[in-house]
Amino acid sequence: MYSGTTTVNAGILWVNGVQTNSSVIVNAGGTLGGKGTVGTIAVRGGIVSPGVAAAGILSGSNAAFDSLTRFSVELNGTTPGVGLNKYDQLQLSGNVSLGNATLLVSVGFASAVGDQFTILQTTGTLTGTFAQGTIVAASGMAFSITYRTNAVVLTRVKVGSSTSLSTTASTTVFGQSVTFTASVSPAISGVGVLNGTVTFMDGLFTLGTAVVNGGIATFTISSLAVGSHSIKAVFNGDGIFETSFSQVLLQTVNSASGTAVTTGQTATIGFWQNKNGQALINSLNGSASSTALGNWLANNFSSLYGSGAGTRNLAGKTNSQIAAFYLTLFNVKGQKLDAQVLATALAVYVTTNSLSGNVATRYGFVVTNAGTGASTFNVGSNGLAFGVANQTTLTVFQILKAANQQAQQGVLYNGNVDLRNRANTVFDGINQTSDIV
């Protein structure tokens, strides 16, 4: 049996037999591999790679690695041994010094979280660690590295993740869109693409969920109530990555700013049913056959007058048809909420120069570039009807939008008497407060 020292300066030395008395020195450029037995192993910048074409167990006595050494193992199963569906192992009978060597791991099977692999085992004492410390990335997976007194064990683990949160504007006005962006990254590199979903939370309430794309998930919302909101992003994790939570981001939503509604910006519901109001509707955009008003109502308030309004869909309807429709709303007995809402919407349209020109001025309306929609009104104690806190100030357009969100098939509040009464108080207040003279 050969008992001299073998030095590997280049190429690969495969040891598949027993050379117990032969020490091996592996210098930079050289590799020691195989499934046999050697004596002492000293690696000075070289590679130690148990196994041949498939997994294998390489045996020796003492082993000393330096910081330029690379220890390479293949994981093709959960049992050490020779052949397919096994994993590599260095098995020693003496003392081992890892010397901050680099651990190289490749995975050739679908390893599950919790799988363990004893890649180095000795009957002597183990000292030192690998350069990666306590975790290594391999084939899009992560493995913890545990250093025992006489073994090195890899354990398949989930990868930690980190989530941060940003906003397009930390202070907004009610009704203004704000976009929250969650940035999610793995705790270590080399573990593949991070996928999954992020849930955006307002305190304990879920705002919505978005898919992570390239480490980014975004969520846009315009319905946050007036006040302060504690926004948090939660990456939900998956089979590879662990759940993580962002910092809490304070989002402030203020009441609408602007000038309160004033005389000449609206008209009472009685105006729109009399000859003057009916004439104004029929004259908009040039003639009674114009469909511009109907399309505007349908596009902006789809649940009240558009695709979600059922038989009350005003898309494509002419001015004369809308004038007649208004009369049906006005002529109902009792509360006239539906007429109040349409009256407010009509006022927004006729007072906005870009929508209908100056035709409404002859009836006493004040026409501006911004129109009545940009003016504000305080909902008082009726915030529940609009999804906001009491005493919230909103623009008239925001109030119309909020009412639209409460409509199904053109019916407001599903017939809820309390909510309809609250909404009627607000719309009647708008139309009375800023009535034409």
Beta strands, then each sheet from edge to edge (+ up, - down):
strand 1: 6-8
strand 2: 11-15
strand 3: 24-27
strand 4: 30-34
strand 5: 41-44
strand 6: 47-50
strand 7: 57-60
strand 8: 63-65
strand 9: 70-75
strand 10: 89-92
strand 11: 96-97
strand 12: 102-107
strand 13: 116-122
strand 14: 126-127
strand 15: 135-138
strand 16: 141-147
strand 17: 151-157
strand 18: 161-167
strand 19: 171-173
strand 20: 178-186
strand 21: 197-202
strand 22: 205-211
strand 23: 216-221
strand 24: 227-235
strand 25: 244-245
strand 26: 249-254
strand 27: 376-378
strand 28: 393-395
strand 29: 407-408
strand 30: 411-412
sheet 1: 1+ 3+ 5+ 8+ 11+ 14+
sheet 2: 2+ 4+ 6+ 9+ 12+
sheet 3: 7+ 10+ 13+ 17- 16+ 15-
sheet 4: 18+ 20- 23+
sheet 5: 19+ 26+ 24- 21+ 22-
sheet 6: 19+ 26+ 24- 25+
sheet 7: 27+ 28-
sheet 8: 29+ 30-
end
